[in-house]
């Protein structure tokens, strides 16, 4: 009879531990869901930032081309005026 009582206690302890683990698992699952959402949000934000940086890089390259063309045009005008003098 004593052995049966020990077995009952062990089973009760095991059931209690399983319930604790299930509760912990639910908490971890919820945290995982939140972290996954935060990570996705951060990834989207980074992608948006990268796109903005790419757009700024393109704008910078275009601006440089326009400035270079403007400098060339000014040089041509200045050289043309020097030839007429």
PDB file with SEQRES, HELIX, SHEET and CRYST1 records, atoms N, CA, C and O in Angstrom:
SEQRES   1 A   85  UNK UNK UNK UNK UNK UNK UNK UNK UNK UNK UNK UNK UNK          
SEQRES   2 A   85  UNK UNK UNK UNK UNK UNK UNK UNK UNK UNK UNK UNK UNK          
SEQRES   3 A   85  UNK UNK UNK UNK UNK UNK UNK UNK UNK UNK UNK UNK UNK          
SEQRES   4 A   85  UNK UNK UNK UNK UNK UNK UNK UNK UNK UNK UNK UNK UNK          
SEQRES   5 A   85  UNK UNK UNK UNK UNK UNK UNK UNK UNK UNK UNK UNK UNK          
SEQRES   6 A   85  UNK UNK UNK UNK UNK UNK UNK UNK UNK UNK UNK UNK UNK          
SEQRES   7 A   85  UNK UNK UNK UNK UNK UNK UNK                                  
HELIX    1 AA1 UNK A    2  UNK A   84  1                                  83    
CRYST1    1.000    1.000    1.000  90.00  90.00  90.00 P 1           1          
ATOM      1  N   UNK A   1       0.814  -1.190   0.000  1.00  0.00           N  
ATOM      2  CA  UNK A   1       0.000   0.000   0.000  1.00  0.00           C  
ATOM      3  C   UNK A   1       0.862   1.260   0.000  1.00  0.00           C  
ATOM      4  O   UNK A   1       0.529   2.249  -0.652  1.00  0.00           O  
ATOM      5  N   UNK A   2       1.952   1.215   0.723  1.00  0.00           N  
ATOM      6  CA  UNK A   2       2.861   2.337   0.804  1.00  0.00           C  
ATOM      7  C   UNK A   2       3.430   2.670  -0.568  1.00  0.00           C  
ATOM      8  O   UNK A   2       3.583   3.843  -0.908  1.00  0.00           O  
ATOM      9  N   UNK A   3       3.740   1.658  -1.349  1.00  0.00           N  
ATOM     10  CA  UNK A   3       4.288   1.853  -2.685  1.00  0.00           C  
ATOM     11  C   UNK A   3       3.268   2.538  -3.578  1.00  0.00           C  
ATOM     12  O   UNK A   3       3.619   3.404  -4.380  1.00  0.00           O  
ATOM     13  N   UNK A   4       2.021   2.156  -3.440  1.00  0.00           N  
ATOM     14  CA  UNK A   4       0.953   2.775  -4.226  1.00  0.00           C  
ATOM     15  C   UNK A   4       0.808   4.253  -3.877  1.00  0.00           C  
ATOM     16  O   UNK A   4       0.568   5.075  -4.762  1.00  0.00           O  
ATOM     17  N   UNK A   5       0.946   4.592  -2.633  1.00  0.00           N  
ATOM     18  CA  UNK A   5       0.871   5.990  -2.182  1.00  0.00           C  
ATOM     19  C   UNK A   5       2.019   6.811  -2.778  1.00  0.00           C  
ATOM     20  O   UNK A   5       1.816   7.945  -3.211  1.00  0.00           O  
ATOM     21  N   UNK A   6       3.214   6.237  -2.798  1.00  0.00           N  
ATOM     22  CA  UNK A   6       4.369   6.913  -3.387  1.00  0.00           C  
ATOM     23  C   UNK A   6       4.127   7.130  -4.875  1.00  0.00           C  
ATOM     24  O   UNK A   6       4.430   8.196  -5.412  1.00  0.00           O  
ATOM     25  N   UNK A   7       3.576   6.111  -5.538  1.00  0.00           N  
ATOM     26  CA  UNK A   7       3.288   6.221  -6.969  1.00  0.00           C  
ATOM     27  C   UNK A   7       2.266   7.331  -7.225  1.00  0.00           C  
ATOM     28  O   UNK A   7       2.422   8.107  -8.168  1.00  0.00           O  
ATOM     29  N   UNK A   8       1.232   7.413  -6.403  1.00  0.00           N  
ATOM     30  CA  UNK A   8       0.222   8.468  -6.535  1.00  0.00           C  
ATOM     31  C   UNK A   8       0.859   9.849  -6.390  1.00  0.00           C  
ATOM     32  O   UNK A   8       0.550  10.762  -7.157  1.00  0.00           O  
ATOM     33  N   UNK A   9       1.731   9.998  -5.426  1.00  0.00           N  
ATOM     34  CA  UNK A   9       2.401  11.274  -5.205  1.00  0.00           C  
ATOM     35  C   UNK A   9       3.284  11.645  -6.399  1.00  0.00           C  
ATOM     36  O   UNK A   9       3.326  12.797  -6.833  1.00  0.00           O  
ATOM     37  N   UNK A  10       3.984  10.637  -6.913  1.00  0.00           N  
ATOM     38  CA  UNK A  10       4.855  10.887  -8.075  1.00  0.00           C  
ATOM     39  C   UNK A  10       4.022  11.301  -9.284  1.00  0.00           C  
ATOM     40  O   UNK A  10       4.394  12.223 -10.009  1.00  0.00           O  
ATOM     41  N   UNK A  11       2.895  10.620  -9.502  1.00  0.00           N  
ATOM     42  CA  UNK A  11       2.017  10.954 -10.628  1.00  0.00           C  
ATOM     43  C   UNK A  11       1.434  12.349 -10.430  1.00  0.00           C  
ATOM     44  O   UNK A  11       1.360  13.129 -11.380  1.00  0.00           O  
ATOM     45  N   UNK A  12       1.024  12.668  -9.218  1.00  0.00           N  
ATOM     46  CA  UNK A  12       0.473  14.003  -8.921  1.00  0.00           C  
ATOM     47  C   UNK A  12       1.533  15.071  -9.166  1.00  0.00           C  
ATOM     48  O   UNK A  12       1.235  16.122  -9.733  1.00  0.00           O  
ATOM     49  N   UNK A  13       2.758  14.811  -8.746  1.00  0.00           N  
ATOM     50  CA  UNK A  13       3.852  15.751  -8.974  1.00  0.00           C  
ATOM     51  C   UNK A  13       4.105  15.919 -10.465  1.00  0.00           C  
ATOM     52  O   UNK A  13       4.313  17.032 -10.948  1.00  0.00           O  
ATOM     53  N   UNK A  14       4.084  14.817 -11.181  1.00  0.00           N  
ATOM     54  CA  UNK A  14       4.301  14.844 -12.629  1.00  0.00           C  
ATOM     55  C   UNK A  14       3.195  15.643 -13.331  1.00  0.00           C  
ATOM     56  O   UNK A  14       3.479  16.441 -14.224  1.00  0.00           O  
ATOM     57  N   UNK A  15       1.954  15.432 -12.936  1.00  0.00           N  
ATOM     58  CA  UNK A  15       0.831  16.177 -13.522  1.00  0.00           C  
ATOM     59  C   UNK A  15       0.972  17.664 -13.215  1.00  0.00           C  
ATOM     60  O   UNK A  15       0.741  18.505 -14.083  1.00  0.00           O  
ATOM     61  N   UNK A  16       1.347  17.984 -11.990  1.00  0.00           N  
ATOM     62  CA  UNK A  16       1.543  19.375 -11.609  1.00  0.00           C  
ATOM     63  C   UNK A  16       2.642  20.012 -12.450  1.00  0.00           C  
ATOM     64  O   UNK A  16       2.502  21.141 -12.919  1.00  0.00           O  
ATOM     65  N   UNK A  17       3.721  19.291 -12.632  1.00  0.00           N  
ATOM     66  CA  UNK A  17       4.844  19.814 -13.437  1.00  0.00           C  
ATOM     67  C   UNK A  17       4.429  20.006 -14.888  1.00  0.00           C  
ATOM     68  O   UNK A  17       4.829  20.983 -15.522  1.00  0.00           O  
ATOM     69  N   UNK A  18       3.631  19.087 -15.421  1.00  0.00           N  
ATOM     70  CA  UNK A  18       3.144  19.203 -16.804  1.00  0.00           C  
ATOM     71  C   UNK A  18       2.287  20.453 -16.945  1.00  0.00           C  
ATOM     72  O   UNK A  18       2.405  21.179 -17.932  1.00  0.00           O  
ATOM     73  N   UNK A  19       1.428  20.707 -15.967  1.00  0.00           N  
ATOM     74  CA  UNK A  19       0.592  21.908 -16.010  1.00  0.00           C  
ATOM     75  C   UNK A  19       1.445  23.176 -15.954  1.00  0.00           C  
ATOM     76  O   UNK A  19       1.168  24.147 -16.658  1.00  0.00           O  
ATOM     77  N   UNK A  20       2.479  23.164 -15.118  1.00  0.00           N  
ATOM     78  CA  UNK A  20       3.385  24.308 -15.051  1.00  0.00           C  
ATOM     79  C   UNK A  20       4.079  24.529 -16.390  1.00  0.00           C  
ATOM     80  O   UNK A  20       4.194  25.660 -16.864  1.00  0.00           O  
ATOM     81  N   UNK A  21       4.534  23.449 -16.986  1.00  0.00           N  
ATOM     82  CA  UNK A  21       5.222  23.555 -18.278  1.00  0.00           C  
ATOM     83  C   UNK A  21       4.274  24.034 -19.378  1.00  0.00           C  
ATOM     84  O   UNK A  21       4.674  24.800 -20.255  1.00  0.00           O  
ATOM     85  N   UNK A  22       3.027  23.588 -19.331  1.00  0.00           N  
ATOM     86  CA  UNK A  22       2.047  24.050 -20.317  1.00  0.00           C  
ATOM     87  C   UNK A  22       1.808  25.549 -20.164  1.00  0.00           C  
ATOM     88  O   UNK A  22       1.721  26.269 -21.158  1.00  0.00           O  
ATOM     89  N   UNK A  23       1.701  26.019 -18.923  1.00  0.00           N  
ATOM     90  CA  UNK A  23       1.500  27.456 -18.676  1.00  0.00           C  
ATOM     91  C   UNK A  23       2.716  28.238 -19.159  1.00  0.00           C  
ATOM     92  O   UNK A  23       2.583  29.281 -19.799  1.00  0.00           O  
ATOM     93  N   UNK A  24       3.899  27.723 -18.844  1.00  0.00           N  
ATOM     94  CA  UNK A  24       5.128  28.385 -19.292  1.00  0.00           C  
ATOM     95  C   UNK A  24       5.211  28.399 -20.813  1.00  0.00           C  
ATOM     96  O   UNK A  24       5.650  29.381 -21.412  1.00  0.00           O  
ATOM     97  N   UNK A  25       4.788  27.310 -21.425  1.00  0.00           N  
ATOM     98  CA  UNK A  25       4.797  27.216 -22.885  1.00  0.00           C  
ATOM     99  C   UNK A  25       3.863  28.253 -23.506  1.00  0.00           C  
ATOM    100  O   UNK A  25       4.198  28.855 -24.526  1.00  0.00           O  
ATOM    101  N   UNK A  26       2.702  28.464 -22.904  1.00  0.00           N  
ATOM    102  CA  UNK A  26       1.771  29.475 -23.402  1.00  0.00           C  
ATOM    103  C   UNK A  26       2.390  30.867 -23.329  1.00  0.00           C  
ATOM    104  O   UNK A  26       2.273  31.663 -24.261  1.00  0.00           O  
ATOM    105  N   UNK A  27       3.053  31.147 -22.204  1.00  0.00           N  
ATOM    106  CA  UNK A  27       3.707  32.451 -22.038  1.00  0.00           C  
ATOM    107  C   UNK A  27       4.797  32.629 -23.090  1.00  0.00           C  
ATOM    108  O   UNK A  27       4.893  33.675 -23.731  1.00  0.00           O  
ATOM    109  N   UNK A  28       5.614  31.596 -23.256  1.00  0.00           N  
ATOM    110  CA  UNK A  28       6.700  31.676 -24.233  1.00  0.00           C  
ATOM    111  C   UNK A  28       6.168  31.809 -25.660  1.00  0.00           C  
ATOM    112  O   UNK A  28       6.753  32.513 -26.484  1.00  0.00           O  
ATOM    113  N   UNK A  29       5.075  31.140 -25.940  1.00  0.00           N  
ATOM    114  CA  UNK A  29       4.463  31.249 -27.266  1.00  0.00           C  
ATOM    115  C   UNK A  29       3.971  32.668 -27.513  1.00  0.00           C  
ATOM    116  O   UNK A  29       4.148  33.208 -28.604  1.00  0.00           O  
ATOM    117  N   UNK A  30       3.352  33.274 -26.498  1.00  0.00           N  
ATOM    118  CA  UNK A  30       2.887  34.657 -26.629  1.00  0.00           C  
ATOM    119  C   UNK A  30       4.063  35.606 -26.814  1.00  0.00           C  
ATOM    120  O   UNK A  30       4.014  36.503 -27.655  1.00  0.00           O  
ATOM    121  N   UNK A  31       5.126  35.410 -26.024  1.00  0.00           N  
ATOM    122  CA  UNK A  31       6.314  36.256 -26.168  1.00  0.00           C  
ATOM    123  C   UNK A  31       6.932  36.082 -27.548  1.00  0.00           C  
ATOM    124  O   UNK A  31       7.365  37.051 -28.172  1.00  0.00           O  
ATOM    125  N   UNK A  32       6.969  34.850 -28.015  1.00  0.00           N  
ATOM    126  CA  UNK A  32       7.521  34.580 -29.342  1.00  0.00           C  
ATOM    127  C   UNK A  32       6.719  35.291 -30.425  1.00  0.00           C  
ATOM    128  O   UNK A  32       7.287  35.840 -31.369  1.00  0.00           O  
ATOM    129  N   UNK A  33       5.410  35.279 -30.284  1.00  0.00           N  
ATOM    130  CA  UNK A  33       4.548  35.965 -31.249  1.00  0.00           C  
ATOM    131  C   UNK A  33       4.832  37.463 -31.242  1.00  0.00           C  
ATOM    132  O   UNK A  33       4.919  38.085 -32.301  1.00  0.00           O  
ATOM    133  N   UNK A  34       4.978  38.043 -30.049  1.00  0.00           N  
ATOM    134  CA  UNK A  34       5.274  39.469 -29.937  1.00  0.00           C  
ATOM    135  C   UNK A  34       6.640  39.797 -30.535  1.00  0.00           C  
ATOM    136  O   UNK A  34       6.790  40.778 -31.263  1.00  0.00           O  
ATOM    137  N   UNK A  35       7.624  38.973 -30.222  1.00  0.00           N  
ATOM    138  CA  UNK A  35       8.973  39.216 -30.747  1.00  0.00           C  
ATOM    139  C   UNK A  35       9.015  39.065 -32.259  1.00  0.00           C  
ATOM    140  O   UNK A  35       9.716  39.809 -32.946  1.00  0.00           O  
ATOM    141  N   UNK A  36       8.268  38.104 -32.771  1.00  0.00           N  
ATOM    142  CA  UNK A  36       8.205  37.923 -34.219  1.00  0.00           C  
ATOM    143  C   UNK A  36       7.591  39.150 -34.887  1.00  0.00           C  
ATOM    144  O   UNK A  36       8.064  39.599 -35.931  1.00  0.00           O  
ATOM    145  N   UNK A  37       6.541  39.684 -34.282  1.00  0.00           N  
ATOM    146  CA  UNK A  37       5.906  40.895 -34.822  1.00  0.00           C  
ATOM    147  C   UNK A  37       6.859  42.078 -34.763  1.00  0.00           C  
ATOM    148  O   UNK A  37       6.941  42.856 -35.714  1.00  0.00           O  
ATOM    149  N   UNK A  38       7.588  42.223 -33.648  1.00  0.00           N  
ATOM    150  CA  UNK A  38       8.556  43.317 -33.523  1.00  0.00           C  
ATOM    151  C   UNK A  38       9.670  43.171 -34.551  1.00  0.00           C  
ATOM    152  O   UNK A  38      10.092  44.152 -35.163  1.00  0.00           O  
ATOM    153  N   UNK A  39      10.140  41.952 -34.738  1.00  0.00           N  
ATOM    154  CA  UNK A  39      11.200  41.705 -35.712  1.00  0.00           C  
ATOM    155  C   UNK A  39      10.723  42.040 -37.118  1.00  0.00           C  
ATOM    156  O   UNK A  39      11.455  42.655 -37.894  1.00  0.00           O  
ATOM    157  N   UNK A  40       9.512  41.642 -37.446  1.00  0.00           N  
ATOM    158  CA  UNK A  40       8.958  41.948 -38.765  1.00  0.00           C  
ATOM    159  C   UNK A  40       8.833  43.457 -38.959  1.00  0.00           C  
ATOM    160  O   UNK A  40       9.127  43.983 -40.032  1.00  0.00           O  
ATOM    161  N   UNK A  41       8.395  44.141 -37.911  1.00  0.00           N  
ATOM    162  CA  UNK A  41       8.280  45.601 -37.976  1.00  0.00           C  
ATOM    163  C   UNK A  41       9.649  46.244 -38.195  1.00  0.00           C  
ATOM    164  O   UNK A  41       9.785  47.166 -39.000  1.00  0.00           O  
ATOM    165  N   UNK A  42      10.659  45.756 -37.477  1.00  0.00           N  
ATOM    166  CA  UNK A  42      12.006  46.279 -37.638  1.00  0.00           C  
ATOM    167  C   UNK A  42      12.550  46.002 -39.040  1.00  0.00           C  
ATOM    168  O   UNK A  42      13.201  46.856 -39.642  1.00  0.00           O  
ATOM    169  N   UNK A  43      12.277  44.806 -39.549  1.00  0.00           N  
ATOM    170  CA  UNK A  43      12.735  44.474 -40.898  1.00  0.00           C  
ATOM    171  C   UNK A  43      12.083  45.388 -41.931  1.00  0.00           C  
ATOM    172  O   UNK A  43      12.741  45.860 -42.857  1.00  0.00           O  
ATOM    173  N   UNK A  44      10.792  45.630 -41.764  1.00  0.00           N  
ATOM    174  CA  UNK A  44      10.088  46.533 -42.684  1.00  0.00           C  
ATOM    175  C   UNK A  44      10.642  47.949 -42.593  1.00  0.00           C  
ATOM    176  O   UNK A  44      10.806  48.629 -43.606  1.00  0.00           O  
ATOM    177  N   UNK A  45      10.929  48.383 -41.373  1.00  0.00           N  
ATOM    178  CA  UNK A  45      11.498  49.711 -41.175  1.00  0.00           C  
ATOM    179  C   UNK A  45      12.873  49.811 -41.832  1.00  0.00           C  
ATOM    180  O   UNK A  45      13.187  50.805 -42.487  1.00  0.00           O  
ATOM    181  N   UNK A  46      13.682  48.781 -41.652  1.00  0.00           N  
ATOM    182  CA  UNK A  46      15.015  48.778 -42.264  1.00  0.00           C  
ATOM    183  C   UNK A  46      14.910  48.770 -43.784  1.00  0.00           C  
ATOM    184  O   UNK A  46      15.674  49.457 -44.463  1.00  0.00           O  
ATOM    185  N   UNK A  47      13.975  48.000 -44.318  1.00  0.00           N  
ATOM    186  CA  UNK A  47      13.792  47.958 -45.764  1.00  0.00           C  
ATOM    187  C   UNK A  47      13.386  49.329 -46.278  1.00  0.00           C  
ATOM    188  O   UNK A  47      13.862  49.780 -47.319  1.00  0.00           O  
ATOM    189  N   UNK A  48      12.503  49.985 -45.540  1.00  0.00           N  
ATOM    190  CA  UNK A  48      12.080  51.332 -45.921  1.00  0.00           C  
ATOM    191  C   UNK A  48      13.261  52.293 -45.875  1.00  0.00           C  
ATOM    192  O   UNK A  48      13.430  53.122 -46.769  1.00  0.00           O  
ATOM    193  N   UNK A  49      14.080  52.179 -44.824  1.00  0.00           N  
ATOM    194  CA  UNK A  49      15.268  53.032 -44.714  1.00  0.00           C  
ATOM    195  C   UNK A  49      16.235  52.779 -45.866  1.00  0.00           C  
ATOM    196  O   UNK A  49      16.802  53.718 -46.427  1.00  0.00           O  
ATOM    197  N   UNK A  50      16.417  51.532 -46.209  1.00  0.00           N  
ATOM    198  CA  UNK A  50      17.314  51.186 -47.324  1.00  0.00           C  
ATOM    199  C   UNK A  50      16.796  51.789 -48.623  1.00  0.00           C  
ATOM    200  O   UNK A  50      17.568  52.307 -49.430  1.00  0.00           O  
ATOM    201  N   UNK A  51      15.490  51.719 -48.817  1.00  0.00           N  
ATOM    202  CA  UNK A  51      14.905  52.297 -50.036  1.00  0.00           C  
ATOM    203  C   UNK A  51      15.108  53.805 -50.071  1.00  0.00           C  
ATOM    204  O   UNK A  51      15.407  54.372 -51.122  1.00  0.00           O  
ATOM    205  N   UNK A  52      14.945  54.456 -48.917  1.00  0.00           N  
ATOM    206  CA  UNK A  52      15.178  55.907 -48.856  1.00  0.00           C  
ATOM    207  C   UNK A  52      16.641  56.240 -49.129  1.00  0.00           C  
ATOM    208  O   UNK A  52      16.943  57.210 -49.825  1.00  0.00           O  
ATOM    209  N   UNK A  53      17.538  55.442 -48.585  1.00  0.00           N  
ATOM    210  CA  UNK A  53      18.968  55.664 -48.820  1.00  0.00           C  
ATOM    211  C   UNK A  53      19.291  55.486 -50.299  1.00  0.00           C  
ATOM    212  O   UNK A  53      20.041  56.275 -50.875  1.00  0.00           O  
ATOM    213  N   UNK A  54      18.724  54.448 -50.912  1.00  0.00           N  
ATOM    214  CA  UNK A  54      18.934  54.234 -52.345  1.00  0.00           C  
ATOM    215  C   UNK A  54      18.431  55.427 -53.158  1.00  0.00           C  
ATOM    216  O   UNK A  54      19.088  55.875 -54.098  1.00  0.00           O  
ATOM    217  N   UNK A  55      17.258  55.930 -52.783  1.00  0.00           N  
ATOM    218  CA  UNK A  55      16.699  57.082 -53.490  1.00  0.00           C  
ATOM    219  C   UNK A  55      17.606  58.305 -53.314  1.00  0.00           C  
ATOM    220  O   UNK A  55      17.835  59.058 -54.261  1.00  0.00           O  
ATOM    221  N   UNK A  56      18.116  58.495 -52.097  1.00  0.00           N  
ATOM    222  CA  UNK A  56      19.023  59.622 -51.856  1.00  0.00           C  
ATOM    223  C   UNK A  56      20.335  59.455 -52.640  1.00  0.00           C  
ATOM    224  O   UNK A  56      20.878  60.428 -53.162  1.00  0.00           O  
ATOM    225  N   UNK A  57      20.829  58.239 -52.715  1.00  0.00           N  
ATOM    226  CA  UNK A  57      22.039  57.981 -53.496  1.00  0.00           C  
ATOM    227  C   UNK A  57      21.823  58.296 -54.972  1.00  0.00           C  
ATOM    228  O   UNK A  57      22.693  58.866 -55.631  1.00  0.00           O  
ATOM    229  N   UNK A  58      20.653  57.920 -55.483  1.00  0.00           N  
ATOM    230  CA  UNK A  58      20.337  58.215 -56.881  1.00  0.00           C  
ATOM    231  C   UNK A  58      20.220  59.723 -57.092  1.00  0.00           C  
ATOM    232  O   UNK A  58      20.706  60.268 -58.083  1.00  0.00           O  
ATOM    233  N   UNK A  59      19.568  60.377 -56.145  1.00  0.00           N  
ATOM    234  CA  UNK A  59      19.422  61.830 -56.235  1.00  0.00           C  
ATOM    235  C   UNK A  59      20.786  62.511 -56.163  1.00  0.00           C  
ATOM    236  O   UNK A  59      21.041  63.478 -56.881  1.00  0.00           O  
ATOM    237  N   UNK A  60      21.647  62.012 -55.310  1.00  0.00           N  
ATOM    238  CA  UNK A  60      22.996  62.557 -55.181  1.00  0.00           C  
ATOM    239  C   UNK A  60      23.774  62.385 -56.491  1.00  0.00           C  
ATOM    240  O   UNK A  60      24.449  63.310 -56.945  1.00  0.00           O  
ATOM    241  N   UNK A  61      23.675  61.210 -57.088  1.00  0.00           N  
ATOM    242  CA  UNK A  61      24.375  60.958 -58.351  1.00  0.00           C  
ATOM    243  C   UNK A  61      23.844  61.872 -59.453  1.00  0.00           C  
ATOM    244  O   UNK A  61      24.621  62.412 -60.242  1.00  0.00           O  
ATOM    245  N   UNK A  62      22.527  62.047 -59.508  1.00  0.00           N  
ATOM    246  CA  UNK A  62      21.921  62.921 -60.507  1.00  0.00           C  
ATOM    247  C   UNK A  62      22.357  64.365 -60.284  1.00  0.00           C  
ATOM    248  O   UNK A  62      22.690  65.071 -61.236  1.00  0.00           O  
ATOM    249  N   UNK A  63      22.356  64.803 -59.030  1.00  0.00           N  
ATOM    250  CA  UNK A  63      22.789  66.162 -58.701  1.00  0.00           C  
ATOM    251  C   UNK A  63      24.234  66.378 -59.111  1.00  0.00           C  
ATOM    252  O   UNK A  63      24.576  67.427 -59.657  1.00  0.00           O  
ATOM    253  N   UNK A  64      25.084  65.394 -58.852  1.00  0.00           N  
ATOM    254  CA  UNK A  64      26.489  65.502 -59.235  1.00  0.00           C  
ATOM    255  C   UNK A  64      26.632  65.635 -60.752  1.00  0.00           C  
ATOM    256  O   UNK A  64      27.437  66.427 -61.242  1.00  0.00           O  
ATOM    257  N   UNK A  65      25.848  64.856 -61.484  1.00  0.00           N  
ATOM    258  CA  UNK A  65      25.898  64.955 -62.951  1.00  0.00           C  
ATOM    259  C   UNK A  65      25.471  66.338 -63.420  1.00  0.00           C  
ATOM    260  O   UNK A  65      26.101  66.922 -64.302  1.00  0.00           O  
ATOM    261  N   UNK A  66      24.403  66.860 -62.831  1.00  0.00           N  
ATOM    262  CA  UNK A  66      23.903  68.179 -63.223  1.00  0.00           C  
ATOM    263  C   UNK A  66      24.936  69.254 -62.890  1.00  0.00           C  
ATOM    264  O   UNK A  66      25.178  70.151 -63.697  1.00  0.00           O  
ATOM    265  N   UNK A  67      25.544  69.169 -61.710  1.00  0.00           N  
ATOM    266  CA  UNK A  67      26.564  70.145 -61.318  1.00  0.00           C  
ATOM    267  C   UNK A  67      27.776  70.041 -62.244  1.00  0.00           C  
ATOM    268  O   UNK A  67      28.322  71.059 -62.668  1.00  0.00           O  
ATOM    269  N   UNK A  68      28.194  68.827 -62.555  1.00  0.00           N  
ATOM    270  CA  UNK A  68      29.317  68.646 -63.479  1.00  0.00           C  
ATOM    271  C   UNK A  68      29.004  69.249 -64.851  1.00  0.00           C  
ATOM    272  O   UNK A  68      29.855  69.905 -65.452  1.00  0.00           O  
ATOM    273  N   UNK A  69      27.787  69.027 -65.344  1.00  0.00           N  
ATOM    274  CA  UNK A  69      27.377  69.614 -66.625  1.00  0.00           C  
ATOM    275  C   UNK A  69      27.357  71.142 -66.540  1.00  0.00           C  
ATOM    276  O   UNK A  69      27.775  71.829 -67.472  1.00  0.00           O  
ATOM    277  N   UNK A  70      26.871  71.660 -65.421  1.00  0.00           N  
ATOM    278  CA  UNK A  70      26.823  73.105 -65.226  1.00  0.00           C  
ATOM    279  C   UNK A  70      28.239  73.689 -65.219  1.00  0.00           C  
ATOM    280  O   UNK A  70      28.493  74.720 -65.842  1.00  0.00           O  
ATOM    281  N   UNK A  71      29.149  73.032 -64.520  1.00  0.00           N  
ATOM    282  CA  UNK A  71      30.544  73.492 -64.489  1.00  0.00           C  
ATOM    283  C   UNK A  71      31.138  73.462 -65.891  1.00  0.00           C  
ATOM    284  O   UNK A  71      31.832  74.396 -66.292  1.00  0.00           O  
ATOM    285  N   UNK A  72      30.871  72.401 -66.634  1.00  0.00           N  
ATOM    286  CA  UNK A  72      31.376  72.313 -68.011  1.00  0.00           C  
ATOM    287  C   UNK A  72      30.813  73.430 -68.873  1.00  0.00           C  
ATOM    288  O   UNK A  72      31.524  74.027 -69.681  1.00  0.00           O  
ATOM    289  N   UNK A  73      29.523  73.705 -68.693  1.00  0.00           N  
ATOM    290  CA  UNK A  73      28.898  74.778 -69.468  1.00  0.00           C  
ATOM    291  C   UNK A  73      29.518  76.126 -69.116  1.00  0.00           C  
ATOM    292  O   UNK A  73      29.797  76.936 -70.001  1.00  0.00           O  
ATOM    293  N   UNK A  74      29.731  76.362 -67.837  1.00  0.00           N  
ATOM    294  CA  UNK A  74      30.352  77.620 -67.412  1.00  0.00           C  
ATOM    295  C   UNK A  74      31.760  77.722 -67.968  1.00  0.00           C  
ATOM    296  O   UNK A  74      32.167  78.779 -68.451  1.00  0.00           O  
ATOM    297  N   UNK A  75      32.510  76.621 -67.901  1.00  0.00           N  
ATOM    298  CA  UNK A  75      33.868  76.611 -68.455  1.00  0.00           C  
ATOM    299  C   UNK A  75      33.846  76.936 -69.947  1.00  0.00           C  
ATOM    300  O   UNK A  75      34.683  77.696 -70.434  1.00  0.00           O  
ATOM    301  N   UNK A  76      32.890  76.361 -70.668  1.00  0.00           N  
ATOM    302  CA  UNK A  76      32.782  76.617 -72.101  1.00  0.00           C  
ATOM    303  C   UNK A  76      32.474  78.080 -72.384  1.00  0.00           C  
ATOM    304  O   UNK A  76      33.038  78.680 -73.299  1.00  0.00           O  
ATOM    305  N   UNK A  77      31.568  78.648 -71.585  1.00  0.00           N  
ATOM    306  CA  UNK A  77      31.206  80.053 -71.762  1.00  0.00           C  
ATOM    307  C   UNK A  77      32.404  80.946 -71.459  1.00  0.00           C  
ATOM    308  O   UNK A  77      32.693  81.886 -72.199  1.00  0.00           O  
ATOM    309  N   UNK A  78      33.104  80.640 -70.355  1.00  0.00           N  
ATOM    310  CA  UNK A  78      34.259  81.445 -69.969  1.00  0.00           C  
ATOM    311  C   UNK A  78      35.345  81.340 -71.040  1.00  0.00           C  
ATOM    312  O   UNK A  78      35.947  82.347 -71.413  1.00  0.00           O  
ATOM    313  N   UNK A  79      35.594  80.141 -71.528  1.00  0.00           N  
ATOM    314  CA  UNK A  79      36.605  79.955 -72.566  1.00  0.00           C  
ATOM    315  C   UNK A  79      36.189  80.653 -73.859  1.00  0.00           C  
ATOM    316  O   UNK A  79      37.028  81.203 -74.572  1.00  0.00           O  
ATOM    317  N   UNK A  80      34.900  80.628 -74.155  1.00  0.00           N  
ATOM    318  CA  UNK A  80      34.408  81.303 -75.346  1.00  0.00           C  
ATOM    319  C   UNK A  80      34.578  82.799 -75.247  1.00  0.00           C  
ATOM    320  O   UNK A  80      34.925  83.448 -76.234  1.00  0.00           O  
ATOM    321  N   UNK A  81      34.344  83.354 -74.086  1.00  0.00           N  
ATOM    322  CA  UNK A  81      34.538  84.786 -73.863  1.00  0.00           C  
ATOM    323  C   UNK A  81      36.024  85.157 -73.938  1.00  0.00           C  
ATOM    324  O   UNK A  81      36.375  86.235 -74.417  1.00  0.00           O  
ATOM    325  N   UNK A  82      36.866  84.287 -73.476  1.00  0.00           N  
ATOM    326  CA  UNK A  82      38.313  84.550 -73.527  1.00  0.00           C  
ATOM    327  C   UNK A  82      38.799  84.532 -74.955  1.00  0.00           C  
ATOM    328  O   UNK A  82      39.714  85.282 -75.295  1.00  0.00           O  
ATOM    329  N   UNK A  83      38.223  83.707 -75.800  1.00  0.00           N  
ATOM    330  CA  UNK A  83      38.615  83.639 -77.205  1.00  0.00           C  
ATOM    331  C   UNK A  83      38.205  84.925 -77.936  1.00  0.00           C  
ATOM    332  O   UNK A  83      38.912  85.350 -78.850  1.00  0.00           O  
ATOM    333  N   UNK A  84      37.095  85.547 -77.563  1.00  0.00           N  
ATOM    334  CA  UNK A  84      36.601  86.743 -78.225  1.00  0.00           C  
ATOM    335  C   UNK A  84      37.317  88.001 -77.762  1.00  0.00           C  
ATOM    336  O   UNK A  84      37.203  89.040 -78.412  1.00  0.00           O  
ATOM    337  N   UNK A  85      38.028  87.939 -76.691  1.00  0.00           N  
ATOM    338  CA  UNK A  85      38.684  89.133 -76.165  1.00  0.00           C  
ATOM    339  C   UNK A  85      39.957  89.421 -76.837  1.00  0.00           C  
ATOM    340  O   UNK A  85      40.625  90.399 -76.500  1.00  0.00           O  
TER     341      UNK A  85                                                      
END                                                                             
